[in-house]
Amino acid sequence: MLLDRVAPFWASRVVDEAFGGYFTCFDHQGRLYDTRKPGWFLGRTMYTFSSLCQRFGNRPEWLDVAKAGYDFLPKAEVGEGRFAQMLSRDGTILTGAASIFTDHFAVKGAVNYLFVLGKQAPGAEIERVKAWLDRLLLHVKNPDVLCGECPDERFQKHAVNFMTLTVLIEARKLFGDEYSAILRENVYRSLYQFACDALQAPLEYIGRDGAPLSVGPGRLVDAGHTMESLWFSMEAADQLGEESWYARAEQVLDWVIEKCWDADFGGFVQHVDFERGKPDDAYRITDYDGTPVAWDEKIWWVQAEGLIALCMSALRNGNESHWRRFTELYEYVKRHFVDAATGEWVSFLRRDGTILSGCLGSMLKGPYHVPRCLMMLSRALEEAADA
């Protein structure tokens, strides 16, 4: 599925041969419908195709895709290690440094592309990426930057923490243990601070002081973000030898299953109120680039992160319940999300599994969550078979 369908789907259409960079907006037939270029996908696409090279060997068509993003990246720079959120087809900046996640993805993608180049990577380029990373680690502590990711100044957002976590995991490929102390801090915060024992719930927003703030968005459990952070934490446990993190990830994953698994129709819902299930009115609909998605509807990337987290927990912890849930989710995804013609996944389902949006790509969906999911599953299952 990954090598014969999903990767070729993107490799054959994602690069803009005329101006460089990437297209991501493709309808249900795989036809391009918007030529604007989201800054997130400069880094995300570099990461995906560089990771394919690391996982399956350097293929010229994959290296060419990764290079197209790296070469275009300077057009997105806005200074101080920040990157533009949206560009026109020719690279004109339409929206500047509006999202710290753009910076995370840029560093993550660049690290992996230079790692794939190996000895061919110029030392000056590695130093440039290191400077971006050092700036990023300053920005994620800056309240003025973080306010852009939170509803108001009372909160901090889990996604900022675990995105820093995964960037630091990838940065080990070039910089070794230099950032290990910060990596450990981020794992701790994901597993023991945003995941709250008192509430038996993993929270998307907590107070600036690190304590739960159970009002408004502070009541939300975000299934996809939590499961993404859990497999990042287990990957960090692999690298740093911290076996206790596996068991904690297993425990928090049970909380997600209890609160966010749809027992009636299958799949994980978008998000819930940690206590009441159905969120308050203000949090029942999320605008996904013009598509309103309800709290209990199904999103492609949430299921992808669920598959990875369930598979890793099942294998690392010997958890048979998580393995059964993994196989159930896998069959659900095959039945409802996988597009028969291309192998890529559609974007959104209604709660009952009917298609809400069949787009295969958008400003928020491109070659990232699905190919990464399939890569991680193949690696995890292969390692388990060899053990």
C-alpha positions in Angstrom: 0.0 0.0 0.0 2.7 2.5 1.0 5.3 1.9 -1.7 3.1 0.9 -4.6 0.2 3.4 -4.0 0.4 6.1 -1.4 4.0 7.2 -2.0 3.6 7.2 -5.8 0.4 9.2 -5.5 2.2 12.0 -3.8 5.6 11.7 -5.6 3.9 12.0 -9.0 2.0 15.3 -8.2 3.3 17.0 -5.1 6.3 18.9 -6.6 5.7 22.2 -8.5 8.1 21.7 -11.4 7.7 25.3 -12.5 8.3 27.2 -9.3 9.5 24.6 -6.8 8.0 23.7 -3.5 4.9 21.6 -3.1 1.2 21.4 -4.1 -1.1 19.7 -1.6 -4.7 20.5 -2.7 -6.1 17.5 -4.6 -9.7 16.5 -4.9 -11.2 13.1 -4.7 -10.0 12.4 -8.3 -6.5 13.6 -7.4 -6.9 16.8 -9.4 -5.2 20.0 -8.3 -7.6 22.6 -7.2 -5.5 25.3 -5.4 -1.8 26.3 -6.0 -1.1 28.1 -2.8 1.6 26.5 -0.7 1.2 25.9 3.1 4.4 26.4 5.0 3.6 23.4 7.1 4.1 21.1 4.1 7.5 22.4 3.2 8.8 20.7 6.3 6.3 17.8 6.4 6.9 16.7 2.8 10.7 17.0 3.2 10.4 14.8 6.3 8.2 12.2 4.7 10.3 11.6 1.6 13.6 11.8 3.5 12.1 9.2 5.9 11.1 7.0 3.0 14.8 7.0 1.9 15.9 6.1 5.5 13.4 3.3 5.8 13.6 1.8 2.3 16.8 3.1 0.7 17.6 6.2 -1.3 15.4 6.4 -4.4 16.1 9.3 -6.8 12.4 10.2 -7.1 12.2 10.5 -3.3 15.4 12.5 -3.0 14.1 14.8 -5.7 10.9 15.5 -3.8 12.8 16.2 -0.6 15.2 18.5 -2.4 12.4 20.5 -4.0 11.2 21.5 -0.5 14.7 22.3 0.9 15.5 24.5 -2.1 12.2 26.3 -1.7 12.5 26.8 2.0 14.5 30.1 1.9 11.5 31.7 0.3 9.5 31.0 3.4 12.1 32.4 5.9 10.9 35.5 7.6 13.8 36.0 10.0 14.7 34.9 13.5 14.2 31.3 12.7 10.6 31.8 11.8 8.8 30.6 8.6 5.8 31.7 6.7 2.5 29.9 7.1 1.2 30.4 3.5 2.9 31.2 0.2 1.7 31.8 -3.3 2.7 29.5 -6.1 5.8 31.6 -6.9 6.8 31.9 -3.3 5.4 35.2 -2.4 4.6 35.3 1.3 0.8 35.5 1.9 0.8 34.8 5.6 3.9 35.3 7.7 5.0 33.7 11.0 1.6 32.9 12.3 2.2 29.4 13.5 5.1 28.0 15.6 4.3 24.6 14.1 5.5 25.8 10.7 8.9 26.3 12.4 8.8 22.9 14.0 8.1 21.2 10.6 10.8 23.2 8.8 13.5 22.1 11.2 12.2 18.5 11.3 12.2 18.3 7.5 15.5 19.9 7.0 17.2 17.7 9.6 16.0 14.6 7.9 17.0 15.8 4.4 20.5 16.7 5.5 20.8 13.4 7.3 19.9 11.5 4.1 22.5 13.5 2.2 25.1 12.3 4.7 28.6 13.3 3.8 27.2 15.3 0.9 25.5 17.7 3.3 27.6 20.9 3.6 28.7 21.7 7.1 27.4 25.3 6.7 23.9 23.9 6.0 24.0 21.7 9.1 25.0 24.8 11.1 22.2 26.8 9.6 19.6 24.2 10.6 21.1 24.0 14.1 20.6 27.7 14.4 17.0 27.3 13.4 16.6 24.6 16.1 18.2 26.8 18.7 15.8 29.7 17.8 12.9 27.3 17.9 13.7 26.2 21.5 13.7 29.9 22.5 10.5 30.6 20.7 8.6 27.8 22.4 9.3 29.5 25.7 8.1 32.9 24.5 4.6 33.8 25.7 4.1 36.2 22.8 4.7 33.4 20.3 2.7 30.8 22.3 -0.3 33.1 22.6 -1.0 32.6 18.9 -1.6 28.9 19.6 -3.9 29.2 22.6 -7.4 30.6 23.1 -6.1 33.1 25.6 -3.1 33.8 27.9 -4.3 31.5 30.7 -3.4 28.4 28.7 -0.5 26.4 27.2 -1.1 23.9 24.4 0.0 20.3 24.5 0.7 20.3 20.7 3.5 22.8 21.2 5.2 20.5 23.7 5.0 17.3 21.8 6.0 18.9 18.5 9.2 20.1 20.2 9.5 16.5 21.5 9.4 15.0 18.0 11.8 17.6 16.5 14.3 16.8 19.2 14.0 13.0 18.5 14.8 13.7 14.9 17.6 16.2 15.8 19.5 13.3 17.4 20.3 12.1 13.9 22.6 15.1 13.4 23.4 16.4 16.9 23.4 13.3 19.1 22.7 13.8 22.8 23.1 17.6 22.8 19.4 18.2 23.4 18.6 15.1 25.4 17.8 17.0 28.6 15.2 19.2 26.9 13.8 16.0 25.2 13.4 14.3 28.6 11.6 17.4 29.9 9.2 17.4 27.0 8.4 13.7 27.4 7.8 14.2 31.1 5.4 17.1 30.5 3.4 15.1 27.9 3.2 12.0 30.0 2.8 13.4 33.5 1.6 17.0 33.2 -0.8 17.3 30.3 -1.9 13.7 31.2 -3.6 14.4 34.5 -3.9 11.6 37.0 -6.4 13.5 39.2 -8.8 13.7 36.2 -7.8 10.4 34.6 -7.6 12.4 31.4 -5.0 13.7 28.9 -5.7 17.4 28.4 -5.0 19.5 25.3 -4.8 22.7 27.3 -3.5 23.2 30.8 -2.8 26.4 32.8 0.4 28.3 32.4 1.5 27.0 35.8 1.2 23.4 34.6 -1.9 22.6 36.6 -5.3 21.7 35.1 -7.6 24.6 34.3 -11.0 23.0 33.8 -12.8 25.7 32.0 -13.5 26.3 28.3 -10.8 24.5 26.2 -9.1 23.3 29.4 -11.8 20.6 29.5 -10.9 19.1 26.1 -9.3 15.7 25.4 -7.9 15.7 21.8 -7.7 12.1 20.8 -5.3 12.5 17.8 -2.8 14.8 19.6 -2.7 12.7 22.7 -2.1 9.5 20.7 0.6 11.2 18.6 2.4 12.4 21.7 2.2 8.9 23.2 4.0 7.2 20.3 6.5 10.0 20.2 7.1 9.3 23.9 7.5 5.6 23.3 10.0 6.4 20.5 11.9 8.5 22.9 11.8 5.6 25.4 13.4 3.4 22.7 16.2 5.9 22.1 16.9 6.8 25.8 16.2 3.5 27.4 13.4 4.8 29.7 11.2 1.7 29.9 8.8 3.3 32.5 7.6 5.6 29.7 6.1 2.6 27.9 3.9 1.7 30.8 2.8 5.3 31.3 1.9 5.6 27.6 -0.1 2.4 27.9 -2.1 3.9 30.8 -2.8 7.2 29.1 -3.8 5.4 25.9 -6.4 3.5 27.9 -7.9 6.9 29.0 -8.1 8.0 25.3 -9.8 4.7 24.3 -12.3 5.1 27.2 -13.2 8.7 26.3 -12.8 8.9 22.5 -13.4 5.6 20.9 -16.8 5.4 19.2 -18.3 2.2 20.5 -21.3 2.5 18.1 -19.7 3.2 14.8 -15.9 2.6 15.3 -13.0 4.9 15.0 -11.8 7.7 17.3 -13.9 10.9 17.5 -12.2 14.3 17.2 -12.3 15.5 20.8 -14.5 15.3 23.9 -15.1 17.0 27.2 -13.1 15.0 29.7 -16.1 14.6 32.0 -19.3 15.0 30.0 -18.2 13.7 26.6 -20.1 16.2 24.4 -18.2 19.5 24.6 -19.7 22.9 25.2 -21.2 24.7 22.2 -18.1 26.6 21.4 -16.0 23.4 20.9 -18.5 21.3 19.0 -17.4 22.3 15.5 -13.9 22.8 14.1 -13.3 24.6 10.8 -10.8 22.5 8.8 -9.9 24.9 6.0 -13.6 25.6 5.2 -15.0 22.2 6.1 -16.9 22.2 9.4 -16.1 19.0 11.3 -18.1 18.1 14.4 -16.5 16.9 17.6 -17.8 13.3 17.1 -16.9 13.0 13.5 -13.9 11.2 12.2 -10.7 12.8 10.8 -8.0 11.0 8.8 -5.0 12.0 10.9 -6.6 11.0 14.2 -7.0 7.5 13.0 -3.5 7.4 11.6 -2.0 8.4 15.0 -4.3 5.9 16.7 -3.0 3.1 14.6 0.7 3.9 15.4 0.1 4.4 19.2 -2.0 1.2 19.5 0.5 -0.9 17.6 3.5 0.4 19.5 1.8 0.0 22.9 0.6 -3.5 22.0 4.1 -4.6 21.0 6.2 -2.7 23.6 3.9 -3.6 26.5 2.5 -7.0 25.3 -0.9 -5.5 25.6 -3.4 -7.8 23.9 -6.3 -5.4 24.4 -4.4 -2.7 22.4 -3.6 -5.2 19.7 -7.3 -6.1 19.3 -8.2 -2.4 19.2 -5.4 -1.8 16.6 -6.8 -4.5 14.3 -10.3 -3.2 14.8 -9.2 0.3 13.9 -7.1 -1.0 10.9 -10.2 -2.7 9.5 -12.3 0.4 10.1 -9.8 2.6 8.2 -9.6 0.1 5.3 -13.4 0.1 5.1 -14.1 3.8 5.4 -11.0 5.9 4.8 -8.9 4.3 2.1 -9.7 5.5 -1.4 -10.0 2.5 -3.7 -8.6 4.3 -6.7 -5.4 5.7 -5.2 -4.8 4.1 -1.8 -4.6 7.6 -0.1 -7.2 8.3 2.5 -10.2 10.6 2.3 -10.2 13.5 4.7 -13.3 13.4 6.9 -16.2 11.0 7.7 -19.5 11.6 9.4 -19.9 9.8 12.7 -21.6 6.9 10.9 -18.7 6.3 8.5 -20.2 8.0 5.4 -17.9 10.5 3.6 -18.0 14.1 4.7 -15.1 15.2 2.5 -13.4 12.9 0.0 -10.6 15.3 -0.8 -7.2 13.5 -0.8 -5.2 16.7 -0.1 -5.8 20.2 1.2 -4.1 23.0 3.0 -4.0 20.8 6.0 -3.7 17.3 4.4 -0.7 16.2 2.4 2.0 13.6 2.3 2.5 13.3 6.1 0.2 11.5 8.5 -0.8 8.7 6.2 2.6 7.7 4.8 4.2 8.3 8.2 1.6 5.9 9.7 2.3 3.2 7.2 6.1 3.6 7.6 5.9 3.4 11.3 3.6 0.3 11.2 5.9 -1.5 8.8 8.9 -0.7 11.0 7.2 -1.7 14.2 5.8 -5.0 12.8 9.1 -5.9 11.1 11.0 -5.3 14.4 8.6 -7.4 16.3 8.9 -10.2 13.7 12.7 -10.1 14.0 12.7 -10.0 17.8 
